[in-house]
Amino acid sequence: MNRAPSIGEYLIQRLQAHGVRHVFGIPGDYVLGFYDQLQKSPIQTVVTCDEQGAGFAADGYARVNGLGVVCVTYCVGGLKVVNPIAGAFAEKSPVVVISGAPGLYEREKNPLLHHKVRDFNTQLRVFEQITVASAALEDPDTAFAEIDRVLHTAVRYKRPVYLELPRDMATLPGRPDHRIRDLHEASDPHALAEALNEATMLLNRARRPVILADVELHRFGMQDDLIKIVEKTGIPVAATILGKSVVAEQHPQYLGVYEGAMGRDDVREYVESSDCVLLLGAFMTDINLGVFTAKLDPAKSISATSERLAIRYHTFENVRFQDFVRGLLSSDLRRHEPAPHPHPPQPAEFQPGRGGEKVTITRLFERVNRFLDDGNIVVADVGNALFGASDLLIRHRTEFLGPAYYASMGFAVPAALGAQMARPDLRPVVLVGDGAFQMTGMEISTIVRAGLNPVIIVLNNFGYGTERHIHDGPFNDVLHWNYHKLPEFLGRGRGFLVETEEQLDAALDDAAKHTESYCLLDVHLAPMDKSAALGRLAERLAERLGRKR
Amino acid sequence: MNRAPSIGEYLIQRLQAHGVRHVFGIPGDYVLGFYDQLQKSPIQTVVTCDEQGAGFAADGYARVNGLGVVCVTYCVGGLKVVNPIAGAFAEKSPVVVISGAPGLYEREKNPLLHHKVRDFNTQLRVFEQITVASAALEDPDTAFAEIDRVLHTAVRYKRPVYLELPRDMATLPGRPDHRIRDLHEASDPHALAEALNEATMLLNRARRPVILADVELHRFGMQDDLIKIVEKTGIPVAATILGKSVVAEQHPQYLGVYEGAMGRDDVREYVESSDCVLLLGAFMTDINLGVFTAKLDPAKSISATSERLAIRYHTFENVRFQDFVRGLLSSDLRRHEPAPHPHPPQPAEFQPGRGGEKVTITRLFERVNRFLDDGNIVVADVGNALFGASDLLIRHRTEFLGPAYYASMGFAVPAALGAQMARPDLRPVVLVGDGAFQMTGMEISTIVRAGLNPVIIVLNNFGYGTERHIHDGPFNDVLHWNYHKLPEFLGRGRGFLVETEEQLDAALDDAAKHTESYCLLDVHLAPMDKSAALGRLAERLAERLGRKR
């Protein structure tokens, strides 16, 4: 008779089957046994400085790889990743949280074991709020089935899940007769056919249809399907800021980023004057909608996501997102004649001023746009970094990561760690404000340990720039750090102090050549400088605050 | 007719009435309005690098000041403080979490507003798990009463509470006729009298009674009552590690820290052979009990806490902790003749080796013990820092802070920030491992901004030392940082590289003189070096893991 694998071993096997090659986290006594099992497996553990960094790294990894894992100890580790996991929930990133826990044998009489908060289920209840499935693996008879269910849910909904592994369970065998069930869900064929017919008719009848492509096409790996639809029909395509790079931005039918009044006017006008908008995998968030300045008429819209399919004012039940999108591909969509439409501006030549001109945000992004090539992935943090990046030209798909809905500061540096672990062939270009850098930037330490080489650009305006434009006060200032001296502190890397356009130009030239380690550019900016998009956003946010100035 | 204050103003007034002078946090758009109100009030806002640091700082402040406040924005801020607040819950520290939130006016139709996770109550539900009271201030008619109730509960139970303030509520007036209700709770006089009679009888009858003093005496500010009981009765007193410094450690009746087999043998023997142990405010945690090696016979115990009063095997309802302790003071307790008992070792002279001797943990603590005087407060992080510190001689009460139950790494540096904001007359001495420093050590930046001057001693053993003794693996290593170069990175402070006893001696001499800024000692230690207490703890933990070696 076959001996069943232990619960820990089975979990590791299933993670591998889902394509996981790296796990981010920090060990602690309740999870050390499982770390030992990981150590003996082909999966590599990446120990970060703080669990928060591991959470963001697993999120970045999941966005690029399809599934990510953060592995932590009970409460003092797990409760540090609540915010990154909430962000993964909000932005649909499938991260598996694995937490150690006190052994069942030691819980009798409810003792006060270290790391316990209120009772032994406190952490589980917290994660129930921010995951789509969770389980405490407390019974060897059900553990394998629970692992299957929870991992399946993560992949099905592209959202985080939670698994709690008491330390005395990790090495116990599960059921030897366990079989992995196929959890495939099919669309209702009648509903699917009706929806496809109607969508096809509306698109064929339209004079000037347009596609708005968003994040779920990323998450479900359907970028190729999108391109096929675009090329089959001749319909032009725009992206949201959250979905940016879902289509390669040099594609001749690509319009640019649509984000209501926050985005470029020509894209806005083209999309909003269309007589049929096909929204694919699109979240109607305030930021995607330019703080609700977007004007998309539902009477002219077809919107498909993994959660909902709506055509005009009615919805269809039991139609899977993938089936609908692929159904469109094989349906009788006519070809639209190419019409003139906007294109994203091509990166211009960058001629640095020779008179000691200070760097502005506009000029910084012009220069970064020249720097980027096919070997990069752009990871942007919140604020000017993100909004300025919306106009960068991303050459290939899935090469732009930014927390463009949940908007948690501190995302970019650790997410770049995760992204490059998943795709070592891509060199991240990280855009991060000084405020966000002070939160998680020290994860560059983990980047050093892992031998990675991102280019990290600190937009150093000495404070929380976005907030200054909404409501200023001394609370928006942060301490000045000598970011460019980080290599001396960590003993590795290359730092550049950048105040002028010439220094910027030279530093990026150097960074292009120096690929053995990370390069950090400490770019000094005027405190009130801002990208055009941020200016428009801040204005709208201030209006909503009722104190427009 | 009087105009009522706004909800934000009332909250600030009530915090001031509870002795709050500082608030820790990071602003964000949903809480900027309240930050503006704080800015106009006498309360000072302390903006940290990351919200996690603000959470620990508020905890440290609460432990010293009696109440602490962390003020953050919705979800991306609030969910970053879940772990520090869970720690405050576990260790009974009254921290008020104030979070901004989207305005009620903008929640119609449940839009996808930035920072939202699942629905608008996700964050509230998370905090319900880790606080003793919570309220979303969504109704001006009840807001003042809710503020009263929630703050009262924090003070009553010495545990964290949560207040959510939608951004359109902060400036709305509450009820003009609101009156603060007196929420005094009285003991049942009959139960109290019976309990006091029995306790008095048992103590008077005992031949060799002993008092075990723990953390709740700190939290309820009852250190003076303790000393009066000790001096009235002549009974000697020990402290737990969590309660360390609740009694000034030079007191002639002080035995030392009792922690089962982890602590000093003479203290253990004295306490465990006593025929009547009076436990005051004591939590029976695994670490307080030396991983359950403590042998305290309930048949010989009287245990009073804010949650429970037990004498031998029976309990009393409705007897308040304070009433019981003060009742003992006025009861007919006889005086016990002074008997010989153990005393904590006095700090010895420190003669640094002159032959380039490397610093060991034992020698480090010997030297730190010489350094301490009445003007210090010791703040210890998890691991060797905490366990080594248990043998430091703390001269005055409330001068030792450490997460000795919840044991979250990363506590010490930000908690020292909070502690010194509360008590600027005390200079913190921070003991922190390199692993913990990499989590939150950069909050030294906030210490610089606030103009504080702690002495920070990094126990740099290149990894997670405690775990190495439980279960070692490469996952227990961390990157080497040049901690002593932090002053160059931050542009302020004084750093010392310490490898030998002579360097240690000189660096602490220098630090004693250099009081204008923080001083950071980067003390290199052998990876497997350990304090005696940690050695015993790790052995016990490894046993429980079932892989004793």
Boltz contact constraints between the chains, C-beta under 6 A:
constraints:
  - contact:
      token1: [A, 27]
      token2: [B, 475]
      max_distance: 6.0
  - contact:
      token1: [A, 29]
      token2: [B, 470]
      max_distance: 6.0
  - contact:
      token1: [A, 29]
      token2: [B, 541]
      max_distance: 6.0
  - contact:
      token1: [A, 32]
      token2: [B, 471]
      max_distance: 6.0
  - contact:
      token1: [A, 35]
      token2: [B, 475]
      max_distance: 6.0
  - contact:
      token1: [A, 39]
      token2: [B, 473]
      max_distance: 6.0
  - contact:
      token1: [A, 45]
      token2: [B, 475]
      max_distance: 6.0
  - contact:
      token1: [A, 47]
      token2: [B, 475]
      max_distance: 6.0
  - contact:
      token1: [A, 49]
      token2: [B, 438]
      max_distance: 6.0
  - contact:
      token1: [A, 50]
      token2: [B, 439]
      max_distance: 6.0
  - contact:
      token1: [A, 76]
      token2: [B, 408]
      max_distance: 6.0
  - contact:
      token1: [A, 79]
      token2: [B, 82]
      max_distance: 6.0
  - contact:
      token1: [A, 79]
      token2: [B, 83]
      max_distance: 6.0
  - contact:
      token1: [A, 79]
      token2: [B, 86]
      max_distance: 6.0
  - contact:
      token1: [A, 80]
      token2: [B, 83]
      max_distance: 6.0
  - contact:
      token1: [A, 82]
      token2: [B, 79]
      max_distance: 6.0
  - contact:
      token1: [A, 82]
      token2: [B, 82]
      max_distance: 6.0
  - contact:
      token1: [A, 83]
      token2: [B, 79]
      max_distance: 6.0
  - contact:
      token1: [A, 83]
      token2: [B, 80]
      max_distance: 6.0
  - contact:
      token1: [A, 86]
      token2: [B, 79]
      max_distance: 6.0
  - contact:
      token1: [A, 86]
      token2: [B, 117]
      max_distance: 6.0
  - contact:
      token1: [A, 89]
      token2: [B, 117]
      max_distance: 6.0
  - contact:
      token1: [A, 90]
      token2: [B, 117]
      max_distance: 6.0
  - contact:
      token1: [A, 112]
      token2: [B, 283]
      max_distance: 6.0
  - contact:
      token1: [A, 112]
      token2: [B, 284]
      max_distance: 6.0
  - contact:
      token1: [A, 112]
      token2: [B, 285]
      max_distance: 6.0
  - contact:
      token1: [A, 113]
      token2: [B, 286]
      max_distance: 6.0
  - contact:
      token1: [A, 114]
      token2: [B, 286]
      max_distance: 6.0
  - contact:
      token1: [A, 114]
      token2: [B, 287]
      max_distance: 6.0
  - contact:
      token1: [A, 114]
      token2: [B, 407]
      max_distance: 6.0
  - contact:
      token1: [A, 117]
      token2: [B, 86]
      max_distance: 6.0
  - contact:
      token1: [A, 117]
      token2: [B, 89]
      max_distance: 6.0
  - contact:
      token1: [A, 117]
      token2: [B, 90]
      max_distance: 6.0
  - contact:
      token1: [A, 117]
      token2: [B, 130]
      max_distance: 6.0
  - contact:
      token1: [A, 122]
      token2: [B, 129]
      max_distance: 6.0
  - contact:
      token1: [A, 125]
      token2: [B, 129]
      max_distance: 6.0
  - contact:
      token1: [A, 126]
      token2: [B, 126]
      max_distance: 6.0
  - contact:
      token1: [A, 126]
      token2: [B, 129]
      max_distance: 6.0
  - contact:
      token1: [A, 129]
      token2: [B, 122]
      max_distance: 6.0
  - contact:
      token1: [A, 129]
      token2: [B, 125]
      max_distance: 6.0
  - contact:
      token1: [A, 129]
      token2: [B, 126]
      max_distance: 6.0
  - contact:
      token1: [A, 130]
      token2: [B, 117]
      max_distance: 6.0
  - contact:
      token1: [A, 283]
      token2: [B, 112]
      max_distance: 6.0
  - contact:
      token1: [A, 284]
      token2: [B, 112]
      max_distance: 6.0
  - contact:
      token1: [A, 285]
      token2: [B, 112]
      max_distance: 6.0
  - contact:
      token1: [A, 286]
      token2: [B, 113]
      max_distance: 6.0
  - contact:
      token1: [A, 286]
      token2: [B, 114]
      max_distance: 6.0
  - contact:
      token1: [A, 287]
      token2: [B, 114]
      max_distance: 6.0
  - contact:
      token1: [A, 407]
      token2: [B, 114]
      max_distance: 6.0
  - contact:
      token1: [A, 408]
      token2: [B, 76]
      max_distance: 6.0
  - contact:
      token1: [A, 438]
      token2: [B, 49]
      max_distance: 6.0
  - contact:
      token1: [A, 439]
      token2: [B, 50]
      max_distance: 6.0
  - contact:
      token1: [A, 442]
      token2: [B, 442]
      max_distance: 6.0
  - contact:
      token1: [A, 445]
      token2: [B, 479]
      max_distance: 6.0
  - contact:
      token1: [A, 448]
      token2: [B, 479]
      max_distance: 6.0
  - contact:
      token1: [A, 449]
      token2: [B, 479]
      max_distance: 6.0
  - contact:
      token1: [A, 470]
      token2: [B, 29]
      max_distance: 6.0
  - contact:
      token1: [A, 471]
      token2: [B, 32]
      max_distance: 6.0
  - contact:
      token1: [A, 473]
      token2: [B, 39]
      max_distance: 6.0
  - contact:
      token1: [A, 475]
      token2: [B, 27]
      max_distance: 6.0
  - contact:
      token1: [A, 475]
      token2: [B, 35]
      max_distance: 6.0
  - contact:
      token1: [A, 475]
      token2: [B, 45]
      max_distance: 6.0
  - contact:
      token1: [A, 475]
      token2: [B, 47]
      max_distance: 6.0
  - contact:
      token1: [A, 479]
      token2: [B, 445]
      max_distance: 6.0
  - contact:
      token1: [A, 479]
      token2: [B, 448]
      max_distance: 6.0
  - contact:
      token1: [A, 479]
      token2: [B, 449]
      max_distance: 6.0
  - contact:
      token1: [A, 481]
      token2: [B, 490]
      max_distance: 6.0
  - contact:
      token1: [A, 482]
      token2: [B, 489]
      max_distance: 6.0
  - contact:
      token1: [A, 482]
      token2: [B, 491]
      max_distance: 6.0
  - contact:
      token1: [A, 485]
      token2: [B, 488]
      max_distance: 6.0
  - contact:
      token1: [A, 485]
      token2: [B, 489]
      max_distance: 6.0
  - contact:
      token1: [A, 488]
      token2: [B, 485]
      max_distance: 6.0
  - contact:
      token1: [A, 489]
      token2: [B, 482]
      max_distance: 6.0
  - contact:
      token1: [A, 489]
      token2: [B, 485]
      max_distance: 6.0
  - contact:
      token1: [A, 489]
      token2: [B, 489]
      max_distance: 6.0
  - contact:
      token1: [A, 490]
      token2: [B, 481]
      max_distance: 6.0
  - contact:
      token1: [A, 491]
      token2: [B, 482]
      max_distance: 6.0
  - contact:
      token1: [A, 541]
      token2: [B, 29]
      max_distance: 6.0
